[in-house]
Amino acid sequence: MGIDWGKVKEEAVQILSDYIKIDTTNPPGKEMAGARYLKGVLEKEGFAATVLESQPERGNLICALKGKQELPPLILLHHIDIVPAEAEKWKFPPYSGEVVDGEVWGRGAQDCKSLGVVELLAFLLLAREGFKLKRDIVYMATADEETGGKWGVGWLFENHPELMKAEYVINEGGGAGMIVGQRHVYTCQTAEKGICWLKFTFRGKPGHASIPHDDNCVVKMARAIERISSYRSPLRRTLTAENFIRGIAEEQSFLRSFLMRQLLNPLFSRSVERRIPDTGLRGMVGAILRNTFVPTVVQAGQKTNVIPSECSCQVDCRILPGVDPEMIKAEMRDLLFSFKDYEVEILQTSPASESSAENALYHSIEKTLKRLDAKAKMIPTMLTGATDSRFFREKGTIAYGFQPMSPTANLSEYLSRVHGHDERISAESLLFGTRVLYEAIKDFCG
């Protein structure tokens, strides 16, 4: 007897709605409540799930579906924590889990409790079916991703490394479907940028603000911030970015395809980028082709009538594969060559990470997509932010970001909901994602 996908959709909507109602905003996190909820769902299906507490009320859940052969596991990973929400600016309360017009509303609906539900149902469907797996499938829900993963995946690697051994990981960061020409183009996140957070400290002559002078550190910093914010780092081509751009270009008319490929040409890249009509795609393309620098935190002075002797600003820099912090510092020194009496320090850094698309899991996902969507095409992409996949890639594990969503002609609208107001996901996307993942795992592990 086949799977009743209508009932699966109802189950997915109910589980996600209940999951969203559990407030796991980070900080402070309190992911233990979410971990206990997932544990309860798994226990009703006969599983023995383990919950590990990294700090008080910071929970991490692990549950395995055993395979028949001695192959390294496949981990289905998502994070329990969510970013804060400005409740007064939402149409429906962000922790209500409201289901309206076929959509589930609430913080985490896209990032990334829905992925947790999609992975959970694929996991349960395989178990209910009694499918014979060639390797273990591990369902993993972790804490603290939104503030760096210290008490989640990072903590698990430090304290329970035996539980983290895997050959493959499926995580967040890809799967969005875009309508491009006559095709539905789905992304698979095979790479993500690294971080290099910088702090610039400017010095000048202190004094009474009633007597202006030309050595005001605040004024110097303001000019530096303007230069940094308007700066565009040189084009830097990576294999993932090239494959992404070429994959989209292939689905365009001849003229559009030619122009799209010019994004890889240092002479024309910026002018072509500015002409991309979809703001979401435009921003993504610009960020995966170069290092980015965004001023975010400014500290200056303590009293209105006092010119301070020192002030500072912090810059969120995202770096491409092959770039290290010293290269970034040199780039900034060249940019601010005319500025005196300042210093730059690195606050935090983690390298960019990348996984090859030439392996059995990638091909199984690609094949499954094409079987379930006749217009489907999958292309690799680079995430401009960071996820917990980087911890696994550092250990040699292949990690992909993949949660397939129903295709859209407006990528910017989808992207605006992630960490934005009125975050929500359609029931159809939940069902589609569950079905693709379930079928892909069967193909890969069968």
N, C-alpha and C positions, 0 to 999 in steps of 0.2 A: 504494500500500500504506500503510495507516494506521500510526500509532505504536504500538508494543508497550509499553503503560504499565507492565506488570509488570516488564519489563526496565529501564525508566526508574527505577522504584522501587528495584530492586536496585542500579543504578548510583549513585543518590543516596545510599543508605545506605553504600555502600562509600567513596565520595568523602568524605562527612562523617566517617565513622569514621577514615579516614586523616588528614584535616585536623585533627581534634581531637587526634590523637596528637602533633601538632607544638605544643610548648609556646610560646605567644606571650604569656605573662602580662606585663602592663604595670602597673607597671614590672618589668623594664627594657624589655619589648617584644619585641625581636628578631624583628620581623615579617618580616624578609627570608626566613627559612626558609619561612614560609607563602606568601609571594609567589612564591618559587621553585617550590613545589609546584603552585600554581595555574598558573604559567607552563608547567610540564611537561604538565599536563592539556591546556591550550590548544594547545601545540605538537604534541601527538599528533593533534590535529584539524586541523592545517595552519595555525594562526594564528601570527602574529608578535606576541607580547606584549612590552610594554616594562615594565621594572622600574626604578624610580628610587629611589635611596638618599638619604634626607633627612639621616640621620646613620648612623654605622657600625651595620650590621645592622638599620636601620629602613627597611623596603622598602615601596614603593607600586607596584601593578601596574595597567596600563592596556592594554586591548585593544579594538579597534573592529571591528564588523561593518558594512561599508559599505552605505549605501542608495543609491537611484537618483536622488533629488531633492535639491535644495539647501535642505533644511529643517534647522533646528538639531537637534542630537542629543538622544537620550534616554539618560541615564546610569543604569545599574544599579549601585548603590553598596552596599558593606558594608565593615565594618572587620575587620581581621585580628586585632587585639589583643583580649585577654580580661582579665577581672579575676582577682586571685589566688583560690586555692581552699584551704580547710582540708582537706587530703586525708584526715586521720584521721577526719573526720566524714562521709565519703561511703560509700555502700554499695559502689560500684565506684570504682576510682581515677579521679580527674578528668581524666587525660590518657590514658586507656586506649582510648576510643572503643568501649567494649563495646557489643555489640548483644544485648539481652536482651528476650525477649517482644515483639518488634516495635518496640523503642525503642532509639535511639542515645543512650548516656550519655556525659557529659563536659562540662567547662567549655567554653562556646561553643556548646553544642548548641542553645540558644535565642538567646543574645546573643554574636555574631550570625553564627557560622560557617554555621549552617543556611541563613540568608538568602543567604549567599555561594554555597552549593551550589544552592539553588533558582534564583537568578539565572543561575548558570553553566549549568545544564542547559537553562533556557529559551533562553538565548543559543546553546548548541550545537545544540539541536533546530531552531531557526530556520535555522542555517547548514547542517545536514545536509539539511534539506528544500529548501534553495535558495530560500527564500522571498524574494520581491522587496519590499524595504523602501523606504518613502518617505523615510526619514531614517536616519542612522547610529545604531546601538545601541552604546554604549560600556560595556564591563564594567570596573568599577573596584573594586579592593580596596586599602584604605589603612591606614596606621599610626596609632596614638596617639589614637584616639577616646576611649578610656576616661580619659585624663588631659587632655582638652581639644582634641585635634586639631592641636596646634602642629606636629608633625612628619609629619602626614598631610595632610588636606584643606587646612588652613591653609597649610602649606608649599607645596603644589602651587599654590594660588592666588597665592602670592607669587613663586614661581620658574618656574612653567609655566602662566601664566594662559590661554594659547592652548589648552591641553588641557582646560580646565574650562568652556568655553563650551557651554551646553546650554539648551534650553527647559524640559526636564522632568528630574526626578530621582526614582527610586524607591529608598527607603532603609529603614532599620529604624524601628520604633516603632508599628506598627499591624498590623491583620490578624487579631487574636485573635477567634475566633468564640465567641459567647455564646448559649446556648439561653435565649431569652426568650419565654415563652408558647409559641406554636406556630411561632415563627420562629427562624432562625439569624441572629443579628445580628453582622455583621463590622464592625470599626472600620477606618477609614482615617485615619491621623494627618495632619491638615492644619495643625496648629499645635503649638507647644511653648512651655513657659514659659521665661523668661529666668532668669538668676542674678544675685543681688546679695549676695555674701558679705560679712558684717559682722564687725568686731572691736570689742568693748566693753572698754574699759580703766577699771578702778575704782581709786580711790586712797583711802588712809586713813592712820591714824596707826600707824607701826611701833612695835615694843616687844617685851618679853619675854613669851612665851606663858603664863608662870606668873601674870601679872597681867592678867586680862581687862579690856577696856574696850569702849565702845560705837561706836568708829570703826574697826572691823576690816573692811578692804576685802574679805576673803574672804567674810565673812558678808553684806555688801551684795551681792556678786556672786551668792551663792547665792540670795538673795531675788529678785534681778533675773532669774536663770535660771528660777526657778519661775514668775515672772509671764510671761516670754516664752513658755515652753513650754506654758502653759495658755491663752495668748492665741489668739483666733480673729479674724482680720482680717475686715473687713466684706465682705459679698457683693459681687462685682463681675462682672456679666454680660458675656460675650463671645458673639459669634455662634456660634463653634464649640461652646462649652459648652451654649448654648441648643439647638442642633441635636442634640447628643448626647443630652441629657436628654429632649427631646421625641421623639426617635427611639425611645428605649427605652420611654417612657411609652405610645406608640401601640400597643405590643404587649402591654400589661397589661389586666387587667380594669378596669372603669370606676372602681372605688374605688382600686385601686392606681395607675391612670393619673392620677387626680386628685391623689393624694398625691405621686406622682413629680414632677408639674409644680410642686408647692409648693416644691421645691428652689430654684426661681427666685424665690421670694417671700422677701424679707429677714426677714419676721416669723416664718416657719415653717421656713426652710431648715435650720437646725441640728437642730431636733427631728425632722424627717423624715429627715435624713441619718443620725442615730443609729439609726433603725429599719430601715435597709437590711440584710437578713440576710447577704448575701454581703460578707465583709469586704474582698475585693479591690475590688469595685465601690464599696463605701462609702468606702474610702480615696481612690479615683480621683475620685469625685464631689466629695468635700470639697476636694481639691487643685486641681481645675480651676475652682472657683467663687471662690477667694480666694487672696491671697498667703499663703505659708506661711513659718513661722519655726521652725527646729529647732536648738537649741544642740548643738554637736558637739565642740568642742575647748576644754579649760579649762587654764589655766596659772596656778599660784599657789604662791608660797613655794619655799624651798630647804632649809629646816631645820625640824624639827618644833617646836622650842621658840622659833621666831622668828615674830612676826606681821609679815607683809610690808607694805611701804608701797604696793604696786601688784600688781594681778593682772588677768587678762584672760580673756575667753571669745570664741569664734568662733561665729557663727550662720549656718547655711545658709538663705538666704532665696531662694525661687523666686517670680518675679514674672510677672504676667499681661500680655498685650498692652495697651499704653497706659500702663504704669506705668514710671516712671523712678527712678533711685537717690535723687534728692532727695526724692521722695514717700515713699520707704521710710524715709529718715532722719527725716523729719518725723513719720511714723507711730510710729516707735520713741521719739522724744522725747515724744510725747503719752502713750505707754504708760508710760514711766518718769518721768513728771513729778515724782514725789515723791522721786526719787533725786538725790543731789548728788555732786559730785566724780567725775564719770565723763565719758568722751568716746566717741563712736562714729565709726569710720572705715570706708570701703568698701575691701575687699581686692581684690575682682574683680567685674566686672560684664559681662554681655552681654544684649542686649535679647531679649524674647520675639519669636517669628517666626510668621508665619501665611501660608498659601497659600489662594487661593480654590478652592472645590469646583466652580465653574461653568466647566468646560473639557472638552475632548475626552478627555483621558486619564482623568480621574475617571469620566466617563460610560462609557468603554470598560471600565474595571475593574468598575464596577457592573453593566453589562450582562453581562459574562462570568460574574461570580459567580452571577447569577440563572439563567443558562443551565446552569451546572454544578451548581447546588444550588437546587432548586425552592423551598426554604424560605428562601433567602438574602435578606438586606436589608443594605445598607451604610450606615453613618452616619459622619460626620466626628467625630474626637476630638482632644483636646489631650493631648500627652504632658507628664507632670509633670516629667520630667527634660530633658536636652538631648542633641541628636545633631549630627552633622556637617551635617544639613540646613540649619542656621542659616547656614552659610557661603554656601550657594547662594542662599538666600532674600534675603540681604543684597545679592546681585547681581541680583536680579529674577527668578531662576529659580524655577519652580514645583516644590516638593519635597513628596513624600508618603512617609509611613512605611507600608509595606504588605507584609506577609508572611502570607498567609492560612493559618490553622491550622484543624484540625478543631474543630468547635464543642464547647464544654464547658458544663456547668451550674455549674461551680465555678471562677470566674475567679480567686479568691484562690489556688487551688492552682497554677495556671499562673504567676501573678505571683510566687509565692514561690520558684520555681525560678530566676528571673532574678537572677543574682548570689548565689543561695542554694546550699544543699547539694543534691546529687543532681539537678543540671540534666540534662534529657534531652528528647528530642522523638521522637514516633512516626514510623514509616516512612510511615504514612498521611498525616500532616500534611506530610511532605516531598513526597510525590507530589501531594497536593492543591494545595500552594503552587506547585509547578512547573507543574502543568497550568493553573491559573488565570493565572499570570503569562505563560506561553507564549501562551495563547489571547488574553489581553488585549492583549499587544504586537502580535499578528497583526491584531487588530481596529483598534488605534490606528494602526499603521504601514503597514497594507496598503491 
